[in-house]
């Protein structure tokens, strides 16, 4: 086998490989969250480490979770944005999305 052929095989293997971002989570867990009951800790336990967190001047925390897995033939991504009050109780889910493409 030539070096060129081996390099081409290695390149093809890299291209065909999968990429992922964030921890996979179930949207059914998000649907089960209850305003005033679900805590930030509860959400982290179910959804994993947040992608981002920001706090406004009133102490409300907006937290975003993102999960994306894919390769050349299939891509799945999910995202959810939740607002928590200053006591870290959920106020509302402000955005939820889930896509899958082949």
C-alpha contacts under 8 A as a table, 3 or more apart, distances in Angstrom:
res1	aa1	res2	aa2	distance
1	X	5	X	6.59
1	X	6	X	7.02
2	X	5	X	5.27
2	X	6	X	6.43
3	X	6	X	5.17
3	X	7	X	6.08
4	X	7	X	5.06
4	X	8	X	6.21
5	X	8	X	5.08
5	X	9	X	6.29
6	X	9	X	5.09
6	X	10	X	6.17
7	X	10	X	5.08
7	X	11	X	6.10
8	X	11	X	5.05
8	X	12	X	6.13
9	X	12	X	5.09
9	X	13	X	6.16
10	X	13	X	5.08
10	X	14	X	6.29
11	X	14	X	5.11
11	X	15	X	6.24
12	X	15	X	5.11
12	X	16	X	6.06
13	X	16	X	5.15
13	X	17	X	6.11
14	X	17	X	5.17
15	X	72	X	7.56
16	X	71	X	6.37
16	X	72	X	5.94
17	X	71	X	6.02
17	X	72	X	7.70
18	X	69	X	7.14
18	X	70	X	5.40
18	X	71	X	4.36
18	X	72	X	7.62
19	X	68	X	7.98
19	X	69	X	5.84
19	X	70	X	5.44
19	X	71	X	6.17
20	X	67	X	7.52
20	X	68	X	5.34
20	X	69	X	4.26
20	X	70	X	6.34
21	X	66	X	7.39
21	X	67	X	5.59
21	X	68	X	5.04
21	X	69	X	6.52
22	X	48	X	7.97
22	X	49	X	7.55
22	X	51	X	7.18
22	X	65	X	7.64
22	X	66	X	5.78
22	X	67	X	4.55
22	X	68	X	6.53
23	X	47	X	7.18
23	X	48	X	5.92
23	X	49	X	7.26
23	X	66	X	7.63
23	X	67	X	5.66
24	X	47	X	7.44
24	X	48	X	7.99
24	X	67	X	5.32
24	X	68	X	7.44
25	X	29	X	7.83
25	X	46	X	7.05
25	X	47	X	5.27
25	X	48	X	7.54
25	X	67	X	7.24
26	X	29	X	5.50
26	X	30	X	7.17
26	X	47	X	7.58
27	X	30	X	5.03
27	X	31	X	6.31
28	X	31	X	4.93
28	X	32	X	6.31
29	X	32	X	5.14
29	X	33	X	6.67
29	X	46	X	6.80
30	X	33	X	5.32
30	X	43	X	8.00
33	X	37	X	7.74
33	X	38	X	5.65
33	X	43	X	7.92
33	X	90	X	7.99
34	X	37	X	5.36
34	X	38	X	5.36
34	X	90	X	7.11
35	X	38	X	6.23
35	X	89	X	7.13
35	X	90	X	4.93
35	X	91	X	4.93
35	X	92	X	6.00
36	X	39	X	7.84
36	X	89	X	5.32
36	X	90	X	5.48
36	X	91	X	6.11
37	X	89	X	6.23
37	X	90	X	6.75
38	X	42	X	6.08
38	X	43	X	7.07
38	X	89	X	5.84
38	X	90	X	5.50
39	X	42	X	5.03
39	X	43	X	6.36
39	X	84	X	7.70
39	X	88	X	5.57
39	X	89	X	4.46
39	X	90	X	5.75
40	X	43	X	5.10
40	X	44	X	6.21
40	X	84	X	6.90
40	X	88	X	5.31
40	X	89	X	6.31
40	X	90	X	6.82
41	X	44	X	5.09
41	X	45	X	6.13
42	X	45	X	5.13
42	X	46	X	6.45
43	X	46	X	5.24
43	X	47	X	5.80
43	X	48	X	7.66
44	X	47	X	5.13
44	X	48	X	4.84
44	X	49	X	6.03
44	X	50	X	7.14
45	X	48	X	5.77
47	X	50	X	7.64
47	X	65	X	7.13
48	X	65	X	7.91
49	X	65	X	7.42
50	X	53	X	7.04
50	X	63	X	6.61
50	X	64	X	5.81
50	X	65	X	4.76
50	X	66	X	7.41
51	X	63	X	7.65
51	X	64	X	5.54
51	X	65	X	5.00
51	X	66	X	6.01
52	X	63	X	5.82
52	X	64	X	5.27
52	X	65	X	7.09
53	X	61	X	6.73
53	X	62	X	5.74
53	X	63	X	4.49
53	X	64	X	6.48
54	X	61	X	5.57
54	X	62	X	5.34
54	X	63	X	6.60
55	X	58	X	7.88
55	X	59	X	5.74
55	X	60	X	5.49
55	X	61	X	4.37
55	X	62	X	6.33
56	X	59	X	5.42
56	X	60	X	5.51
56	X	61	X	6.58
57	X	60	X	7.44
58	X	86	X	7.49
59	X	85	X	6.66
59	X	86	X	4.76
60	X	83	X	6.70
60	X	84	X	5.65
60	X	85	X	4.55
60	X	86	X	5.17
61	X	83	X	5.57
61	X	84	X	5.06
61	X	85	X	6.33
61	X	86	X	7.08
61	X	88	X	7.64
62	X	81	X	6.83
62	X	82	X	5.73
62	X	83	X	4.46
62	X	84	X	6.42
63	X	81	X	5.59
63	X	82	X	5.37
63	X	83	X	6.35
63	X	84	X	7.86
64	X	79	X	7.18
64	X	80	X	5.73
64	X	81	X	4.40
64	X	82	X	6.56
65	X	79	X	5.61
65	X	80	X	5.38
65	X	81	X	6.51
66	X	77	X	7.42
66	X	78	X	5.74
66	X	79	X	4.45
66	X	80	X	6.71
67	X	77	X	5.52
67	X	78	X	5.17
67	X	79	X	6.42
68	X	75	X	7.35
68	X	76	X	5.65
68	X	77	X	4.16
68	X	78	X	6.42
69	X	75	X	5.85
69	X	76	X	5.36
69	X	77	X	6.42
70	X	73	X	7.63
70	X	74	X	5.49
70	X	75	X	4.04
70	X	76	X	6.10
71	X	74	X	5.62
71	X	75	X	6.27
72	X	75	X	7.79
73	X	102	X	5.47
74	X	100	X	7.35
74	X	101	X	5.70
74	X	102	X	4.38
75	X	100	X	5.68
75	X	101	X	5.26
75	X	102	X	6.45
76	X	98	X	7.61
76	X	99	X	5.77
76	X	100	X	4.39
76	X	101	X	6.53
77	X	98	X	5.80
77	X	99	X	5.39
77	X	100	X	6.50
78	X	96	X	7.70
78	X	97	X	5.56
78	X	98	X	4.30
78	X	99	X	6.43
79	X	95	X	7.71
79	X	96	X	5.74
79	X	97	X	5.23
79	X	98	X	6.50
80	X	93	X	7.35
80	X	94	X	7.72
80	X	95	X	5.44
80	X	96	X	4.39
80	X	97	X	6.45
81	X	93	X	5.97
81	X	94	X	5.60
81	X	95	X	5.02
81	X	96	X	6.53
82	X	90	X	7.16
82	X	91	X	7.57
82	X	92	X	5.82
82	X	93	X	4.40
82	X	94	X	5.72
82	X	95	X	7.21
83	X	90	X	6.02
83	X	91	X	5.50
83	X	92	X	5.48
83	X	93	X	6.44
83	X	94	X	7.09
84	X	87	X	7.58
84	X	88	X	5.12
84	X	89	X	5.18
84	X	90	X	4.24
84	X	91	X	5.19
84	X	92	X	7.28
85	X	88	X	5.13
85	X	89	X	5.46
85	X	90	X	6.38
85	X	91	X	6.26
86	X	89	X	7.50
93	X	96	X	7.25
